[in-house]
Amino acid sequence: MSDDEDDSEPAVTLGERTPVEGAPLARVSSRLTWPKEKSEVDRLEGESVIRTPDGPRELSAVLEAVDETYFERHQEFETHVRDVIGTGPVPTSDE
């Protein structure tokens, strides 16, 4: 690659930014230390709104449907939450 090439343009056209409501589940779980009891997750992050295929949901409401009461690792926590919320495309907001 030469110094003469113009790097001001992106290599791929990115399109318009479409807002998505809620935080990714991985972001919420990364803010916690593990292991953790479900009640403690709810106390610390229950008010967080997470992205789901059905739209944004408060983590506290999702945790009510999780049968597990103790999570050894964040992967275990995320698996149980995804069992409740499902997986798939997350809807975007139209502004």
C-alpha positions in Angstrom: 0.0 0.0 0.0 1.5 3.3 -1.0 1.4 6.6 1.0 -0.4 8.2 -2.0 -3.6 6.3 -1.5 -6.5 8.2 0.0 -7.7 6.4 3.2 -10.5 9.0 3.9 -13.2 6.8 2.3 -14.2 3.5 4.0 -13.5 0.3 2.1 -17.2 -0.7 2.6 -20.2 1.6 2.5 -21.8 1.2 5.9 -25.2 2.8 5.3 -27.4 4.7 7.7 -27.1 4.0 11.5 -30.3 2.4 12.8 -30.8 2.7 16.5 -31.4 -0.5 18.6 -33.0 -0.2 22.0 -31.5 -2.0 24.9 -28.0 -3.3 25.7 -26.5 -6.5 24.4 -26.8 -9.3 27.0 -23.0 -9.8 26.9 -22.4 -6.1 27.9 -24.7 -6.5 31.0 -23.0 -9.8 32.0 -19.5 -8.3 31.6 -20.3 -5.7 34.2 -20.7 -8.4 36.9 -18.2 -10.7 38.6 -18.9 -14.4 38.7 -20.1 -16.6 40.4 -23.3 -14.8 41.3 -26.8 -15.6 42.7 -29.8 -14.7 40.6 -31.1 -12.4 43.3 -27.8 -10.5 43.3 -27.8 -10.2 39.5 -31.4 -8.8 39.8 -30.3 -6.4 42.5 -27.3 -5.1 40.6 -28.6 -5.2 36.9 -32.3 -5.9 37.1 -33.3 -2.5 35.8 -31.0 -2.9 32.8 -32.9 -3.1 29.5 -31.5 -5.9 27.2 -32.0 -6.5 23.5 -34.2 -9.5 22.6 -35.8 -10.8 19.4 -39.1 -9.5 20.7 -37.8 -6.1 21.5 -36.2 -4.5 24.5 -37.0 -6.1 27.9 -36.0 -5.3 31.5 -33.6 -8.0 32.8 -35.6 -8.3 36.0 -38.6 -9.5 34.1 -36.5 -12.0 32.2 -34.9 -13.3 35.4 -38.4 -14.1 36.8 -38.7 -16.8 34.1 -35.2 -18.3 34.8 -35.4 -21.4 37.0 -31.7 -21.4 37.9 -30.8 -19.6 41.2 -27.0 -19.6 40.9 -24.7 -18.9 38.0 -21.0 -20.2 38.1 -20.0 -18.3 35.0 -21.3 -15.5 32.8 -21.7 -18.1 30.0 -24.1 -20.1 32.2 -26.1 -16.9 33.0 -26.3 -15.9 29.3 -27.4 -19.4 28.3 -30.3 -19.4 30.8 -31.3 -15.9 29.8 -31.2 -16.8 26.1 -33.4 -19.9 26.8 -36.0 -17.4 28.0 -35.7 -14.6 25.4 -34.7 -16.8 22.4 -32.2 -16.0 19.7 -32.6 -14.3 16.4 -32.6 -10.8 14.8 -33.1 -7.9 17.1 -35.7 -5.3 15.8 -34.4 -1.8 15.2 -36.1 1.5 15.9 -37.3 3.7 13.1 -36.7 7.3 13.7 
